Amino acid sequence: MITFLASLSTWQLIGLIIDYTIKIIAIGVVPEGRRPSSSTGWLLAILLLPFVGLPLFLLMGSPYINQRRHRIQQEANVMIQDVQTHVPDHPTYVELSHETASMIYLNRQLTKIPAVVGHNMGVHSDYELTIARMAAAVDAAKDHVYVEIYITSWDKTTEVFFRALERAVQRGVTVLYLFDQIGSHKYPEYRKLGQRLTEIGVDWQLMLPLKPWQGRFRRPDLRNHRKLLIIDDRVGFIGSVNMIDRSYLVSKNLKIGRQWVDVMIEVEGPVVASMSFVFAVDWYTESGQLLGISPPEDDSDMPGLEEDPTANVVQLVPSGPGYNTEPNLRMFNSIISKARHRLVLCSPYFIPDESLLQAVTSACYRGVTVDLLVSERSDQFMVNHAQSSYYQVLLEAGVRIHMFPEPYVLHSKFMLADPACDIEAVGAVGSSNMDMRSFGLNYESTMLFTHGNLTDQLNELTENYLQVSRQLTLEEWNKRSYFRRYIDNVMKLTSALQ
């Protein structure tokens, strides 16, 4: 060893010392606070290519948001808890199973938001008609409109929505709009978007902006992925629709006819106040302006849900870097564990962590029929291969994988446990994908629901999706090439870098 070191030049020796120092430090630092798959991915990148992996880790390796955003979220949680102290975990006149009540209690412990009544005013699954319906709801606004949508583009499809916002401002309605800077910037006319919003009187803010010259820097791949529309704290929309043409106006998509398939839920009732809470926190985080938000109505004395066909017990579950406990992942795992007969998973990006993968396969092994709905081909190369790297273990466990035909992208995101069964059904719908990015890096908004008609209507939507989808079999999957297997596994490792 001494002879070897002596044969090295000074610069070679310095490089060797730096190389091993980086590796030794990484082994002890990287695993802290991470799931095993994430630790393995980062360590592999750093150990194999330390002069590339280390800068990437320093730039993108922290799973935590900056201290200011984290502090605001913690203060908001305390405020939400104080304001809603009088509200029970769920409507007391509804008899819930112990499992569902425990799930709601868990969600409240993690997010401070209780389950309340939400009136289902429509499950909207036609893309253009959904945007038109959102515009019509804005036209009925009397006091304020709050919009928080990840990707925003003013184009021919979304023109109807922005003109509705313009008319609202002209009536004296306050219109506030949040959209994600990185999520929106690559789409046509982005540079003019802020100016156009200002011209029609909309007060807007960028979510998670990268402005290092103003001292606003954070991990650059964090996103605010929420899709919320709130009108007068009376009507709310939540789901997966971005405010952009369904082709996303990308030349490749237009060439091959690729279009997004989405769902948006329209609700009324006390749950809309919970949505306003989430918007108010995000608005304050970006603007520094406080909004006056009323707590949800106390619905403990309302008549039974069976007397109102639109009523559901619902609970808003926000998640993101400001929450250290991954509320959406814990909720999904709880729903999966509750399933007794059938489980439906619909997600454009299904890249589970260890706990979700175990929960899904365990459901199969205990006799639950599990249907996973995904796109035949994702719009993202890396995600497409990372997702398919899990198909082998899922198919072997008995998961029925249904592939929505390309060139369409099945972008709807929901989960159903025991729909159309004789036992209590539970589900969740919103902006959250079932992937590691949505669990730890994206701000998401998901709505848990039970005891109402939302389960049946989303189950009907599931059946519509299944009718046009093709089921992937284990026999077919085993015939894939070794090159495909290699690419899938490489992309699986990159998906864990968070």
Rosetta blueprint (number, residue, H / E / L):
1 M L
2 I H
3 T H
4 F H
5 L H
6 A H
7 S H
8 L L
9 S L
10 T H
11 W H
12 Q H
13 L H
14 I H
15 G H
16 L H
17 I H
18 I H
19 D H
20 Y H
21 T H
22 I H
23 K H
24 I H
25 I H
26 A H
27 I H
28 G H
29 V H
30 V L
31 P L
32 E L
33 G L
34 R L
35 R L
36 P H
37 S H
38 S H
39 S H
40 T H
41 G H
42 W H
43 L H
44 L H
45 A H
46 I H
47 L H
48 L H
49 L L
50 P H
51 F H
52 V H
53 G H
54 L H
55 P H
56 L H
57 F H
58 L H
59 L H
60 M H
61 G L
62 S L
63 P L
64 Y L
65 I L
66 N L
67 Q H
68 R H
69 R H
70 H H
71 R H
72 I H
73 Q H
74 Q H
75 E H
76 A H
77 N H
78 V H
79 M H
80 I H
81 Q H
82 D H
83 V H
84 Q L
85 T L
86 H L
87 V L
88 P L
89 D L
90 H L
91 P L
92 T L
93 Y L
94 V L
95 E L
96 L L
97 S L
98 H H
99 E H
100 T H
101 A H
102 S H
103 M H
104 I H
105 Y H
106 L H
107 N H
108 R H
109 Q H
110 L H
111 T H
112 K L
113 I L
114 P L
115 A L
116 V E
117 V E
118 G E
119 H E
120 N E
121 M E
122 G E
123 V E
124 H E
125 S L
126 D L
127 Y H
128 E H
129 L H
130 T H
131 I H
132 A H
133 R H
134 M H
135 A H
136 A H
137 A H
138 V H
139 D H
140 A L
141 A L
142 K L
143 D L
144 H E
145 V E
146 Y E
147 V E
148 E E
149 I E
150 Y L
151 I L
152 T E
153 S L
154 W L
155 D L
156 K L
157 T L
158 T L
159 E H
160 V H
161 F H
162 F H
163 R H
164 A H
165 L H
166 E H
167 R H
168 A H
169 V H
170 Q H
171 R L
172 G L
173 V L
174 T E
175 V E
176 L E
177 Y E
178 L E
179 F E
180 D E
181 Q H
182 I H
183 G H
184 S H
185 H L
186 K L
187 Y L
188 P L
189 E L
190 Y H
191 R H
192 K H
193 L H
194 G H
195 Q H
196 R H
197 L H
198 T H
199 E H
200 I L
201 G L
202 V L
203 D E
204 W E
205 Q E
206 L E
207 M E
208 L L
209 P L
210 L L
211 K E
212 P H
213 W H
214 Q H
215 G L
216 R E
217 F L
218 R L
219 R L
220 P L
221 D L
222 L L
223 R E
224 N E
225 H L
226 R L
227 K E
228 L E
229 L E
230 I E
231 I E
232 D L
233 D L
234 R L
235 V E
236 G E
237 F E
238 I E
239 G E
240 S L
241 V L
242 N L
243 M E
244 I L
245 D L
246 R L
247 S L
248 Y L
249 L L
250 V L
251 S H
252 K H
253 N H
254 L H
255 K H
256 I H
257 G L
258 R L
259 Q L
260 W E
261 V E
262 D L
263 V L
264 M E
265 I E
266 E E
267 V E
268 E E
269 G L
270 P L
271 V H
272 V H
273 A H
274 S H
275 M H
276 S H
277 F H
278 V H
279 F H
280 A H
281 V H
282 D H
283 W H
284 Y H
285 T H
286 E H
287 S H
288 G L
289 Q L
290 L L
291 L L
292 G L
293 I L
294 S L
295 P L
296 P L
297 E L
298 D L
299 D L
300 S L
301 D L
302 M L
303 P L
304 G L
305 L H
306 E H
307 E H
308 D L
309 P L
310 T L
311 A E
312 N E
313 V E
314 V E
315 Q E
316 L E
317 V E
318 P E
319 S E
320 G L
321 P L
322 G L
323 Y L
324 N L
325 T L
326 E L
327 P H
328 N H
329 L H
330 R H
331 M H
332 F H
333 N H
334 S H
335 I H
336 I H
337 S H
338 K H
339 A L
340 R L
341 H L
342 R E
343 L E
344 V E
345 L E
346 C E
347 S L
348 P L
349 Y L
350 F E
351 I E
352 P L
353 D L
354 E H
355 S H
356 L H
357 L H
358 Q H
359 A H
360 V H
361 T H
362 S H
363 A H
364 C H
365 Y H
366 R L
367 G L
368 V L
369 T E
370 V E
371 D E
372 L E
373 L E
374 V E
375 S E
376 E L
377 R L
378 S L
379 D L
380 Q L
381 F H
382 M H
383 V H
384 N H
385 H H
386 A H
387 Q H
388 S H
389 S L
390 Y L
391 Y H
392 Q H
393 V H
394 L H
395 L H
396 E H
397 A H
398 G L
399 V L
400 R E
401 I E
402 H E
403 M E
404 F E
405 P L
406 E L
407 P L
408 Y L
409 V E
410 L E
411 H L
412 S L
413 K L
414 F E
415 M E
416 L E
417 A E
418 D L
419 P L
420 A L
421 C L
422 D L
423 I L
424 E L
425 A L
426 V E
427 G E
428 A E
429 V E
430 G E
431 S L
432 S L
433 N L
434 M E
435 D E
436 M H
437 R H
438 S H
439 F H
440 G H
441 L L
442 N E
443 Y E
444 E E
445 S E
446 T E
447 M E
448 L E
449 F E
450 T E
451 H L
452 G L
453 N L
454 L H
455 T H
456 D H
457 Q H
458 L H
459 N H
460 E H
461 L H
462 T H
463 E H
464 N H
465 Y H
466 L H
467 Q H
468 V H
469 S L
470 R E
471 Q E
472 L E
473 T L
474 L H
475 E H
476 E H
477 W H
478 N L
479 K L
480 R L
481 S L
482 Y H
483 F H
484 R H
485 R H
486 Y H
487 I H
488 D H
489 N H
490 V H
491 M H
492 K H
493 L H
494 T H
495 S H
496 A L
497 L L
498 Q L
